[in-house]
Amino acid sequence: MRSDLHNALLLFDKPVGWTSFDVVNKVRKLIKTKVGHAGTLDPLASGLLLLCTGGRCKSIEELKGLDKEYTGTLVLGSVTESYDLETPPMPSGPYDHLTESDLKQVINRTEELLWQLPPMYSAKYHKGKRLYQLARAGKEAERLPQQVMLHRAELLEVRLPEVRFRLVCSKGFYVRSWVHDLGQQLGCGAYLKALQRTRVGPYLLNDAWQITDFVNFVRGTAHDRTPSAGTAC
């Protein structure tokens, strides 16, 4: 096994259905060293996840502070308790009257400070427990709004009730909360159907490992690859 994997920044394309900790545990078992991730990605989201190994774990907090870029799909006219598809959609309000111009006015934004309430179905801690653990037990916890930065939001495609978007945001930004709040602004409700993280700071999804490819590489059943960003940097 290559020794540089024990002191590396590794880029992965997290699949839908995997938690960030699933990826961490998989890599830790493969390379048998300390591994941590630099920013949680929801189980129902896919895309770029940064992992640090060995001595590079010291840089995790710095990496967490980098801006993130996402593409996603929201659905108008319905809401969910989790703000995504972890819980079932419920009809909320009519959306047929909305035009692309209406949606652009609400979605297209640059450099905007926002106050967000963390979703109950999130990994944020409350008195030693994850909020999603409390939510799944039918409990509600007091949450305080937090200030985040939306650097850029852009409408990509409209196929009602679905709307595709791209956004760039700061650390601590909840895309699900942004979608939920947007639905409230439009008066019809909305939930997040799909989300992919495409960039973290200078690191790109295109340079990331697929889990299976990394497993084969570590086990010696695949050749080394370039560029090296997804391997060890």
C-alpha positions in Angstrom: 0.0 0.0 0.0 1.2 3.5 -0.8 2.6 5.2 2.4 1.3 8.6 1.3 -2.3 7.4 1.9 -1.5 7.6 5.7 -0.9 11.4 5.6 -3.3 12.6 2.8 -6.2 14.7 1.8 -8.5 12.3 -0.1 -11.4 13.3 -2.4 -14.4 11.0 -2.7 -17.7 11.1 -4.6 -20.1 10.0 -1.8 -23.0 7.9 -3.2 -26.6 8.5 -2.3 -27.6 6.4 0.7 -24.1 6.5 2.3 -23.5 8.7 5.4 -20.3 10.6 5.6 -19.3 8.3 8.4 -19.8 5.3 6.2 -17.1 6.6 3.9 -14.8 7.4 6.8 -15.2 3.9 8.2 -14.7 2.3 4.8 -11.4 4.1 4.2 -10.2 3.6 7.8 -10.6 -0.1 7.5 -8.8 -0.2 4.2 -5.8 1.9 5.1 -5.8 1.2 8.9 -5.0 4.7 10.1 -6.7 7.7 11.6 -9.4 9.2 9.2 -11.7 12.2 9.5 -14.0 14.1 7.2 -14.1 17.8 6.6 -17.8 18.5 6.5 -20.9 16.3 6.7 -22.8 15.5 3.5 -26.4 14.3 4.1 -27.2 10.6 3.4 -29.6 11.5 0.6 -27.1 13.9 -1.0 -24.2 12.8 -3.3 -20.9 14.4 -4.3 -17.6 15.7 -3.0 -16.5 14.6 0.5 -13.1 15.5 1.8 -11.3 13.0 4.0 -8.0 13.6 5.9 -5.8 10.8 7.1 -3.1 10.7 9.7 -1.3 14.0 10.3 -3.5 15.7 7.7 -6.4 15.5 10.2 -5.0 18.7 11.7 -6.3 20.6 8.7 -9.9 19.4 9.1 -11.2 22.6 10.7 -9.6 24.8 8.1 -11.1 22.7 5.3 -14.5 22.8 6.9 -14.4 26.6 6.6 -14.1 26.5 2.8 -17.1 27.6 0.7 -19.2 24.9 -1.0 -20.9 24.6 -4.3 -24.0 22.5 -5.0 -26.4 21.6 -7.7 -29.9 20.3 -6.7 -33.5 19.8 -7.5 -36.4 21.1 -5.5 -40.1 20.3 -5.8 -42.8 22.9 -5.4 -46.3 22.4 -4.0 -45.3 20.0 -1.2 -43.4 20.0 2.1 -41.8 17.3 4.3 -40.8 17.3 7.9 -37.2 16.7 7.1 -37.2 19.2 4.2 -36.1 16.4 1.9 -37.2 12.9 1.0 -36.3 11.2 4.3 -39.9 11.8 5.3 -43.0 11.7 3.0 -44.2 14.7 1.0 -47.4 16.4 2.0 -49.4 18.7 -0.4 -48.8 22.3 0.6 -50.1 24.8 -2.0 -50.7 25.6 -5.7 -47.7 26.4 -7.9 -49.1 26.4 -11.4 -49.3 30.2 -11.5 -45.5 30.6 -11.0 -43.5 31.6 -14.0 -39.7 31.2 -14.6 -39.5 35.0 -14.1 -41.2 34.6 -10.7 -38.7 31.9 -9.7 -35.7 33.8 -10.8 -36.7 36.8 -8.7 -36.7 34.6 -5.6 -33.8 32.2 -6.4 -31.2 34.3 -8.2 -29.1 35.9 -5.5 -25.5 37.1 -4.8 -23.7 37.8 -1.6 -26.7 37.6 0.8 -26.5 37.1 4.6 -29.2 34.8 5.8 -30.5 33.6 9.2 -31.2 29.9 9.1 -32.9 27.5 11.6 -31.1 24.1 11.5 -33.5 21.3 10.4 -34.6 18.9 13.1 -33.4 16.2 10.7 -29.7 17.3 10.8 -26.5 16.1 12.3 -26.2 19.1 14.6 -25.8 18.2 18.3 -28.3 19.1 21.0 -27.4 18.2 24.6 -25.2 15.3 23.4 -27.6 13.9 20.8 -27.9 14.5 17.1 -31.0 16.4 16.1 -32.0 13.7 13.7 -32.0 11.1 16.5 -34.5 13.3 18.4 -36.6 13.9 15.3 -36.8 10.2 14.5 -38.0 9.6 18.1 -40.8 12.2 17.6 -39.1 14.8 19.8 -38.6 18.5 19.1 -35.6 20.5 20.3 -35.0 24.2 20.7 -32.8 25.5 17.9 -31.3 28.9 17.5 -31.0 30.6 14.1 -27.5 30.9 12.7 -26.1 33.4 10.3 -24.8 32.0 7.0 -23.7 33.5 3.7 -25.3 32.7 0.3 -22.6 33.8 -2.1 -24.6 32.9 -5.2 -27.8 31.1 -6.2 -28.8 30.5 -9.7 -31.9 29.0 -11.4 -30.8 26.3 -13.9 -34.0 24.7 -15.2 -37.8 24.8 -14.6 -40.0 21.7 -15.2 -42.8 22.3 -12.7 -43.2 21.2 -10.1 -39.4 20.5 -10.2 -36.8 23.3 -10.3 -33.0 22.8 -10.7 -30.6 25.2 -9.1 -27.0 25.9 -8.4 -25.6 27.7 -5.3 -22.4 28.6 -3.6 -22.5 29.0 0.2 -20.5 29.3 3.4 -19.8 26.8 6.1 -22.9 25.9 8.1 -25.4 26.5 5.2 -28.3 24.1 5.1 -29.6 23.7 1.6 -32.7 21.9 2.8 -33.6 24.9 5.0 -32.9 27.3 2.1 -35.3 25.3 -0.1 -38.0 25.1 2.7 -37.7 28.9 3.3 -37.9 29.5 -0.5 -41.1 27.5 -0.6 -42.6 29.6 2.1 -41.7 32.8 0.3 -43.4 31.5 -2.9 -46.5 30.5 -0.8 -46.6 27.0 -2.1 -44.1 25.1 -0.1 -41.1 23.2 -1.4 -38.7 20.3 -0.4 -35.3 19.2 -1.6 -35.5 16.2 -4.0 -31.8 15.8 -4.9 -28.5 17.4 -4.1 -24.9 17.0 -5.3 -21.9 18.8 -3.8 -19.7 19.7 -6.8 -16.9 21.8 -5.1 -15.3 22.6 -1.8 -13.0 25.5 -2.0 -10.5 24.7 -4.8 -11.3 20.9 -4.7 -13.6 19.6 -7.5 -15.9 16.6 -7.7 -14.3 15.7 -11.1 -11.1 14.8 -9.2 -12.7 12.6 -6.7 -12.5 8.9 -6.2 -15.4 6.5 -6.7 -15.5 4.2 -3.6 -15.1 1.1 -5.7 -12.1 2.4 -7.6 -10.4 3.4 -4.3 -11.0 -0.1 -2.9 -9.5 -1.7 -5.9 -6.5 0.7 -5.9 -5.7 0.0 -2.2 -6.0 -3.7 -2.7 -3.7 -3.6 -5.7 -6.2 -4.6 -8.3 -6.2 -1.3 -10.2 -3.4 0.9 -11.5 -2.5 4.3 -10.1 -4.2 7.2 -11.7 -3.8 10.9 -12.6 -4.5 13.6 -11.7 -3.4 12.8 -8.1 -5.9 15.1 -6.3 -8.3 12.3 -5.6 -5.4 10.0 -4.6 -3.3 11.8 -2.0 -2.4 15.4 -1.8 
